[in-house]
Amino acid sequence: MSDATAGMIEAQKPPPQARRRWGIARIAGTMLCGLWAALGLGIAASLVSNYDADIFTRYMPRMMEGLWVTAKLVVLSIMAGGLLAIPLALARMSHNPLIAKPAFAYVYAFRGTPLLGQVFLLYYGAGQFVDELQAVGLWWFFRDAYNCVLLTFILNTAAYQAEIYKTAIESIPRGQWEAASSLGLHKGTTFRKIILPQAMITALRPLGNEIILMVKGSAVASIVTVFDLMGATKLAFSRTYDFNVYLWAAIIYLMIVETLRRVWAVLERRLTRHLVR
């Protein structure tokens, strides 16, 4: 065998695999994974060993009713908040301080305070103005805890979605506005048909995160007597003192979040399939 042939064969050999050393980061990661695995096995063992068919049969239908309440709260708040968020995002981008500053104050207030405090402020605060609300015919709305929670969720998610849309719209190159203007397109038409569709693709992943946060944050509704999933779980625990009902609720929440994550991943993949990867 000639030296040239031997060299070619040697060059075609795959490079030797480097041995991975057990550094501090790898050891810590392995231990953490093992801890999570042990925790999962412990939860599964607790559910199996402490399973009570009578409690499950009696209270799982209530929890499913609570799940329906949670789903309605999240869907309605995300949809109504989204309708409010786009004009709010445009107001945030306005060069008129009389429009931009109130919009900034709104977003700052709702993003800077806890959701639970906002629910308390609206639900219990409305009770301080019964006479005034009755005078304007709105007490029927604010005396219902569900309505107060829904309104709070709408106002809260509108603030977060407005910042998402604002960032997404500002990420579109200014040249697209100029190109549309050179073609004689109106600014409103440019925004609806050129800028907003591209911005929605950019905002897709943050919006998915916001929906997931709203699903988990919706549990605060149970504190003001709304029987959502967590409210039904608290009721079941107060009557049975069986801690496993909270594990059932945690699994249901986890299944919701995982389903949303997978649906959102498919949606994002379909809407961005035309982009170069």
C-alpha positions as CSV (number, residue, x, y, z in Angstrom):
1,M,0.0,0.0,0.0
2,S,1.4,3.3,-1.0
3,D,1.8,6.2,1.4
4,A,-0.8,8.2,-0.4
5,T,-3.4,5.5,-0.1
6,A,-2.6,5.0,3.6
7,G,-3.0,8.7,4.1
8,M,-6.4,8.7,2.4
9,I,-7.6,5.8,4.6
10,E,-6.3,7.5,7.7
11,A,-8.1,10.8,6.7
12,Q,-11.4,8.9,6.3
13,K,-11.3,7.5,9.8
14,P,-13.8,9.2,12.2
15,P,-12.1,11.4,14.8
16,P,-11.7,9.7,18.2
17,Q,-14.5,10.5,20.6
18,A,-13.5,12.7,23.4
19,R,-14.2,11.3,26.8
20,R,-16.7,13.4,28.8
21,R,-15.3,14.2,32.1
22,W,-17.4,14.3,35.2
23,G,-17.1,17.9,36.1
24,I,-19.1,19.8,38.7
25,A,-21.8,20.9,36.3
26,R,-22.3,17.3,35.0
27,I,-22.4,15.9,38.5
28,A,-24.9,18.5,39.7
29,G,-27.1,18.0,36.6
30,T,-27.1,14.3,37.1
31,M,-28.0,14.6,40.8
32,L,-30.8,17.1,40.0
33,C,-32.2,14.7,37.4
34,G,-32.1,11.9,39.8
35,L,-33.8,14.0,42.5
36,W,-36.6,14.9,40.1
37,A,-37.0,11.2,39.1
38,A,-37.2,10.2,42.7
39,L,-39.7,12.9,43.4
40,G,-41.9,11.7,40.5
41,L,-41.7,8.1,41.6
42,G,-42.6,9.2,45.2
43,I,-45.7,11.1,43.9
44,A,-46.7,8.1,41.8
45,A,-46.3,5.8,44.7
46,S,-48.4,8.1,46.9
47,L,-51.2,8.3,44.4
48,V,-51.2,4.5,44.1
49,S,-50.9,3.6,47.7
50,N,-53.4,6.2,49.0
51,Y,-55.9,5.9,46.2
52,D,-59.5,6.0,47.5
53,A,-62.0,5.1,44.9
54,D,-64.9,6.6,46.9
55,I,-63.2,10.0,47.2
56,F,-62.2,9.9,43.5
57,T,-65.7,9.0,42.4
58,R,-67.3,11.7,44.6
59,Y,-65.0,14.7,43.9
60,M,-63.5,14.1,40.5
61,P,-66.7,15.3,38.7
62,R,-66.5,18.5,40.8
63,M,-62.9,19.0,39.8
64,M,-63.9,18.5,36.1
65,E,-66.6,21.2,36.5
66,G,-63.9,23.4,38.1
67,L,-61.7,22.6,35.1
68,W,-64.4,23.9,32.8
69,V,-64.6,27.1,34.8
70,T,-60.8,27.5,34.6
71,A,-60.9,27.0,30.8
72,K,-63.7,29.6,30.4
73,L,-61.8,32.1,32.5
74,V,-58.5,31.6,30.5
75,V,-60.1,31.6,27.1
76,L,-62.3,34.6,27.6
77,S,-59.6,36.6,29.3
78,I,-57.0,35.9,26.6
79,M,-59.4,36.7,23.8
80,A,-60.8,39.9,25.3
81,G,-57.4,40.9,26.5
82,G,-56.0,40.5,23.1
83,L,-58.6,42.8,21.6
84,L,-57.7,45.4,24.1
85,A,-53.9,44.8,23.8
86,I,-53.4,45.9,20.2
87,P,-54.8,49.4,20.5
88,L,-53.0,49.6,23.8
89,A,-49.7,48.6,22.1
90,L,-50.3,51.3,19.4
91,A,-50.9,53.8,22.2
92,R,-47.6,52.8,23.8
93,M,-45.9,53.5,20.5
94,S,-47.6,56.9,19.9
95,H,-45.5,60.0,19.8
96,N,-48.3,61.9,21.5
97,P,-47.5,62.0,25.3
98,L,-51.2,62.4,26.1
99,I,-51.7,59.0,24.6
100,A,-48.4,57.2,25.3
101,K,-48.1,58.1,29.0
102,P,-51.5,56.9,30.2
103,A,-50.9,53.7,28.2
104,F,-47.5,53.3,29.9
105,A,-49.0,53.9,33.3
106,Y,-51.6,51.2,32.7
107,V,-49.1,48.6,31.5
108,Y,-46.7,49.5,34.3
109,A,-49.3,49.2,37.0
110,F,-50.7,45.8,35.9
111,R,-47.3,44.3,35.2
112,G,-45.8,45.6,38.3
113,T,-48.4,44.4,40.9
114,P,-49.3,40.8,41.7
115,L,-52.4,39.3,40.1
116,L,-53.8,38.3,43.5
117,G,-53.6,41.9,44.7
118,Q,-55.5,43.0,41.6
119,V,-58.2,40.5,42.2
120,F,-58.6,41.6,45.8
121,L,-58.6,45.3,44.9
122,L,-61.4,44.8,42.3
123,Y,-63.5,42.3,44.2
124,Y,-63.3,43.7,47.7
125,G,-62.8,47.3,46.5
126,A,-66.0,47.2,44.5
127,G,-67.9,46.4,47.7
128,Q,-66.9,49.8,49.1
129,F,-68.9,51.6,46.3
130,V,-72.1,49.7,46.4
131,D,-74.3,52.8,46.3
132,E,-72.4,54.4,43.4
133,L,-72.4,51.2,41.4
134,Q,-76.1,50.7,42.0
135,A,-76.7,54.2,40.9
136,V,-75.1,53.6,37.5
137,G,-76.5,50.1,37.2
138,L,-73.3,48.1,37.5
139,W,-73.6,46.5,40.9
140,W,-75.1,43.3,39.3
141,F,-71.7,42.8,37.6
142,F,-69.4,43.6,40.4
143,R,-71.2,41.6,43.1
144,D,-70.4,38.4,41.3
145,A,-67.0,37.1,42.1
146,Y,-66.7,35.4,38.7
147,N,-67.2,38.6,36.9
148,C,-64.6,40.4,39.0
149,V,-62.1,37.7,38.5
150,L,-62.7,37.7,34.7
151,L,-62.4,41.5,34.4
152,T,-59.2,41.4,36.4
153,F,-57.7,38.7,34.2
154,I,-58.7,40.6,31.1
155,L,-57.0,43.8,32.3
156,N,-53.9,41.9,33.5
157,T,-53.3,39.9,30.4
158,A,-54.0,43.0,28.2
159,A,-51.1,44.7,29.8
160,Y,-48.7,41.8,29.1
161,Q,-50.0,41.2,25.6
162,A,-49.6,44.9,24.8
163,E,-45.9,44.7,25.6
164,I,-45.6,41.5,23.5
165,Y,-47.3,43.2,20.5
166,K,-45.4,46.4,20.9
167,T,-42.0,44.6,20.9
168,A,-43.1,42.4,17.9
169,I,-44.3,45.4,15.9
170,E,-41.1,47.4,16.6
171,S,-39.1,44.4,15.4
172,I,-40.4,44.8,11.8
173,P,-37.8,46.8,9.8
174,R,-38.8,50.4,9.1
175,G,-38.1,49.8,5.4
176,Q,-41.3,47.8,5.0
177,W,-43.3,50.9,6.0
178,E,-41.4,53.0,3.5
179,A,-41.8,50.4,0.7
180,A,-45.5,50.3,1.3
181,S,-45.7,54.1,1.3
182,S,-43.8,54.2,-2.0
183,L,-46.5,52.0,-3.5
184,G,-49.2,54.4,-2.3
185,L,-50.6,52.1,0.4
186,H,-52.4,53.8,3.3
187,K,-50.8,53.4,6.7
188,G,-53.8,51.5,8.1
189,T,-53.7,49.0,5.2
190,T,-50.0,48.6,5.6
191,F,-50.4,47.9,9.3
192,R,-53.2,45.3,8.8
193,K,-51.9,43.5,5.8
194,I,-48.1,43.8,6.0
195,I,-46.8,44.7,9.5
196,L,-49.3,42.9,11.8
197,P,-49.1,39.5,10.2
198,Q,-45.4,39.5,10.5
199,A,-45.5,40.8,14.0
200,M,-47.9,38.1,15.0
201,I,-45.4,35.4,14.0
202,T,-42.8,37.1,16.1
203,A,-45.2,37.4,19.0
204,L,-46.4,33.8,18.7
205,R,-44.0,32.2,21.3
206,P,-44.4,34.9,23.9
207,L,-48.1,34.7,23.5
208,G,-48.0,31.0,24.2
209,N,-46.0,31.6,27.4
210,E,-48.6,34.2,28.4
211,I,-51.4,31.7,28.0
212,I,-49.6,29.1,30.1
213,L,-49.0,31.7,32.8
214,M,-52.7,32.6,32.8
215,V,-53.6,28.9,33.2
216,K,-51.4,28.7,36.2
217,G,-52.3,32.1,37.5
218,S,-56.0,31.4,37.3
219,A,-55.8,29.4,40.5
220,V,-56.0,32.7,42.4
221,A,-59.7,32.8,41.5
222,S,-60.4,30.2,44.2
223,I,-59.4,32.7,46.9
224,V,-62.5,34.8,46.2
225,T,-65.0,31.8,46.2
226,V,-64.8,31.0,42.4
227,F,-65.0,27.3,42.1
228,D,-62.5,26.8,39.4
229,L,-60.2,23.7,39.3
230,M,-58.2,24.9,42.4
231,G,-61.4,25.9,44.2
232,A,-63.0,22.5,43.7
233,T,-59.7,20.9,44.9
234,K,-59.8,23.0,48.1
235,L,-63.4,22.0,48.7
236,A,-62.5,18.3,48.3
237,F,-59.5,18.6,50.7
238,S,-61.6,20.5,53.3
239,R,-64.0,17.6,53.4
240,T,-61.7,14.7,53.1
241,Y,-58.3,15.9,54.3
242,D,-56.8,13.7,51.6
243,F,-53.7,15.5,50.3
244,N,-53.8,13.4,47.1
245,V,-56.6,15.6,45.7
246,Y,-53.9,18.4,45.3
247,L,-51.7,15.9,43.5
248,W,-54.6,15.2,41.1
249,A,-55.0,18.9,40.5
250,A,-51.3,19.3,39.9
251,I,-51.4,16.5,37.3
252,I,-54.4,18.1,35.6
253,Y,-52.6,21.5,35.4
254,L,-49.5,19.7,34.1
255,M,-51.5,18.0,31.4
256,I,-53.2,21.3,30.3
257,V,-49.8,23.0,30.1
258,E,-48.2,20.2,28.2
259,T,-51.1,20.0,25.8
260,L,-50.9,23.8,25.2
261,R,-47.1,23.5,24.7
262,R,-47.5,20.8,22.0
263,V,-50.4,22.6,20.2
264,W,-48.5,25.8,20.2
265,A,-45.3,24.1,18.9
266,V,-47.4,22.6,16.0
267,L,-49.0,26.0,15.3
268,E,-45.7,27.8,15.3
269,R,-44.1,25.2,13.0
270,R,-47.0,25.6,10.5
271,L,-47.0,29.4,10.6
272,T,-43.2,29.6,10.1
273,R,-42.7,26.8,7.6
274,H,-42.1,29.4,4.8
275,L,-39.1,30.9,6.7
276,V,-35.6,29.8,6.0
277,R,-34.3,27.7,8.9
